[in-house]
């Protein structure tokens, strides 16, 4: 990997009815990992676990030409108000089926069969890649370290998602 990494503009969204900026360790972990990797954080927000609030904000970021990557944390389980997949999936032009599969494979090594309750997902919408991770800090580390770090690095071969969202590179991943 001799070429220079092209930084991406990443928006981080924590989905929670209870977290605040002071208690949002998962969102902060994603911000730290993204900036440590050389990316720029375009925005970081917390929104209630409400389908329409999530969908409205994610849709606004998809429409924003300055946002190339959206990473959400939270709301991917089966309990109560967990509604991230329902909110985001209708916005996707294409799903990245392998993202959830790869995440659950890696997560299974850490938490065993409980990983089957993760409804994390990935997709592409309007040249923006979107990844929805579970709400635990450990899951965010697993998702970033095991998948996103490489896939958001424009130097990663043979392919990566960074090259899909870099305007001058077009759809040449």
C-alpha positions as CSV (number, residue, x, y, z in Angstrom):
1,X,0.0,0.0,0.0
2,X,2.3,2.7,-1.2
3,X,-0.3,5.2,-2.4
4,X,-1.7,7.8,-0.1
5,X,-4.9,7.1,1.8
6,X,-7.8,9.4,0.7
7,X,-9.7,10.6,3.8
8,X,-13.4,10.3,3.7
9,X,-16.1,12.4,5.4
10,X,-17.8,10.3,8.0
11,X,-21.1,11.0,9.9
12,X,-21.6,9.1,13.1
13,X,-25.1,8.6,14.6
14,X,-25.8,7.0,18.0
15,X,-29.3,5.7,18.3
16,X,-30.4,5.6,21.9
17,X,-33.2,6.8,24.1
18,X,-30.9,7.1,27.1
19,X,-27.3,8.1,26.0
20,X,-26.0,11.6,26.1
21,X,-22.7,13.0,24.6
22,X,-21.1,12.4,28.0
23,X,-22.2,8.7,28.1
24,X,-22.0,7.8,24.4
25,X,-18.9,5.6,24.5
26,X,-19.9,3.7,21.3
27,X,-20.2,6.8,19.2
28,X,-17.0,8.2,20.6
29,X,-15.2,5.0,19.8
30,X,-16.2,5.3,16.2
31,X,-15.2,8.9,16.1
32,X,-11.8,8.1,17.5
33,X,-11.2,5.2,15.2
34,X,-12.3,7.2,12.1
35,X,-10.0,10.1,12.9
36,X,-7.1,7.9,13.9
37,X,-7.4,6.2,10.5
38,X,-7.2,9.7,8.9
39,X,-10.8,10.3,8.0
40,X,-12.8,13.5,8.9
41,X,-15.9,13.4,11.1
42,X,-18.4,15.5,9.2
43,X,-20.9,15.3,12.0
44,X,-21.8,13.3,15.1
45,X,-25.3,13.1,16.6
46,X,-27.5,11.2,19.0
47,X,-31.1,10.5,18.1
48,X,-33.9,8.7,19.9
49,X,-34.6,5.1,18.8
50,X,-37.5,6.3,16.6
51,X,-37.9,5.1,13.0
52,X,-38.8,8.5,11.7
53,X,-36.2,10.5,13.5
54,X,-33.5,8.0,12.4
55,X,-34.7,7.9,8.8
56,X,-35.0,11.7,8.6
57,X,-31.4,12.3,9.7
58,X,-29.9,9.5,7.7
59,X,-31.8,10.7,4.6
60,X,-30.5,14.2,5.1
61,X,-26.9,12.9,5.4
62,X,-27.4,10.7,2.3
63,X,-28.5,13.9,0.4
64,X,-25.5,15.9,1.7
65,X,-22.7,15.7,-0.9
66,X,-20.2,16.3,1.9
67,X,-21.0,13.1,3.7
68,X,-19.5,10.0,2.1
69,X,-19.9,7.5,4.9
70,X,-22.6,7.1,7.6
71,X,-22.0,4.8,10.6
72,X,-24.8,4.3,13.1
73,X,-24.5,2.5,16.4
74,X,-27.5,1.2,18.3
75,X,-31.0,0.0,17.6
76,X,-30.1,-3.2,15.7
77,X,-31.3,-5.7,18.3
78,X,-34.7,-7.3,18.8
79,X,-35.8,-5.5,22.0
80,X,-38.5,-2.9,22.5
81,X,-37.8,0.1,20.3
82,X,-34.8,-1.3,18.3
83,X,-35.7,0.0,14.8
84,X,-32.5,1.0,13.0
85,X,-32.8,-1.7,10.2
86,X,-36.4,-0.7,9.6
87,X,-35.5,3.0,9.5
88,X,-32.4,2.7,7.2
89,X,-33.1,-0.3,4.9
90,X,-35.8,1.6,2.9
91,X,-33.3,4.3,2.1
92,X,-30.7,2.0,0.5
93,X,-30.2,1.7,-3.2
94,X,-28.2,-1.5,-2.7
95,X,-27.6,-3.7,0.4
96,X,-24.1,-4.9,1.3
97,X,-25.2,-8.4,2.4
98,X,-21.6,-9.5,3.2
99,X,-21.2,-6.7,5.8
100,X,-23.7,-8.3,8.3
101,X,-22.4,-11.7,7.5
102,X,-18.8,-10.7,8.2
103,X,-19.7,-8.8,11.3
104,X,-21.6,-11.7,12.8
105,X,-18.7,-14.1,12.0
106,X,-16.2,-11.9,13.8
107,X,-18.6,-11.1,16.6
108,X,-19.4,-14.8,17.1
109,X,-15.7,-15.3,18.0
110,X,-16.3,-12.8,20.9
111,X,-19.8,-13.4,22.1
112,X,-20.8,-16.7,20.7
113,X,-24.3,-17.5,19.5
114,X,-25.7,-14.2,20.9
115,X,-24.4,-12.6,17.7
116,X,-27.4,-14.0,15.8
117,X,-29.5,-11.3,17.5
118,X,-27.5,-8.6,15.7
119,X,-29.4,-7.1,12.8
120,X,-26.5,-4.9,11.7
121,X,-26.5,-4.0,8.0
122,X,-24.7,-2.1,5.3
123,X,-25.7,-0.5,2.1
124,X,-25.1,2.1,-0.5
125,X,-27.4,5.1,-1.2
126,X,-26.6,8.1,-3.5
127,X,-22.9,7.3,-3.5
128,X,-22.9,7.2,0.3
129,X,-22.0,4.0,2.2
130,X,-24.0,3.3,5.3
131,X,-23.1,0.8,8.1
132,X,-25.4,0.1,11.0
133,X,-23.7,-1.4,14.0
134,X,-25.0,-2.6,17.4
135,X,-24.9,-0.2,20.3
136,X,-22.2,-1.8,22.4
137,X,-18.7,-0.3,22.4
138,X,-17.3,-3.8,21.8
139,X,-19.4,-4.3,18.7
140,X,-18.3,-0.9,17.3
141,X,-14.7,-1.9,17.8
142,X,-15.3,-5.3,16.2
143,X,-17.1,-3.6,13.2
144,X,-14.4,-1.0,12.7
145,X,-11.4,-3.1,13.3
146,X,-12.6,-6.2,11.5
147,X,-14.3,-4.7,8.5
148,X,-14.6,-0.9,8.2
149,X,-10.9,0.0,8.7
150,X,-10.0,-1.8,5.6
151,X,-13.1,-1.2,3.5
152,X,-12.9,2.6,4.1
153,X,-9.2,2.7,3.2
154,X,-8.8,3.7,-0.5
155,X,-5.5,1.7,-0.6
156,X,-7.1,-1.7,0.4
157,X,-6.9,-4.2,-2.4
158,X,-8.4,-5.9,-4.3
159,X,-11.5,-3.7,-3.6
160,X,-12.9,-1.3,-1.0
161,X,-15.9,0.9,-0.5
162,X,-13.9,4.1,-0.3
163,X,-13.3,4.1,-4.0
164,X,-17.1,3.9,-4.6
165,X,-17.7,7.2,-2.8
166,X,-14.7,9.2,-3.8
167,X,-16.1,11.4,-6.6
168,X,-13.0,11.5,-8.8
169,X,-12.7,7.7,-8.7
170,X,-16.4,7.1,-9.5
171,X,-17.6,3.5,-9.4
172,X,-14.3,1.9,-10.0
173,X,-13.8,0.2,-6.6
